[in-house]
Amino acid sequence: MVVTMIAAVLVPLAVSAPAQAAQNVAAGTTGWTPEIYPLFSGEWVKRDVSSAQRDSELIWCSRASGIACVAIGQGDGKHSIFHLFKCDTRSLSNFIDALSVRNNQTGGAQVRFWGPNTNPYYALADGNIYNFPDQATYDFNRLDIC
């Protein structure tokens, strides 16, 4: 009897619900768009870099003296790479995972990331690629170059 009562309530609701298209699973994973604001004149971002190419793209991006390059995951297995050189504090959005930095600035300038609940993380100007833990990047909302 209970089953009959539940069915009597749910069947009319299902019939009156609007038809919805089936989700397109074949379309692939949906990602997000990481942003650094502001990007100054001459700075740029390259999107959709594969994981296999990320480190070589970071090196290529930062080959010139005075440049810092930041790669961040897009959530779809690809990365956005930011080419930065202006000394300033920036806002970050959608910095969620897979953060790597190569700092080729001069004069010992550092790249510093931080958030409201995370101590700062640094990338020194030593030509190395720094990989930051995902749990820290979830909180990062600021970036300082210099």
Beta strands, then each sheet from edge to edge (+ up, - down):
strand 1: 35-37
strand 2: 44-50
strand 3: 67-73
strand 4: 78-84
strand 5: 88-93
strand 6: 99-104
strand 7: 111-115
strand 8: 118-123
strand 9: 129-132
strand 10: 142-145
sheet 1: 1+ 5- 10+ 7- 8+
sheet 2: 2+ 4- 3+ 6- 9+
end
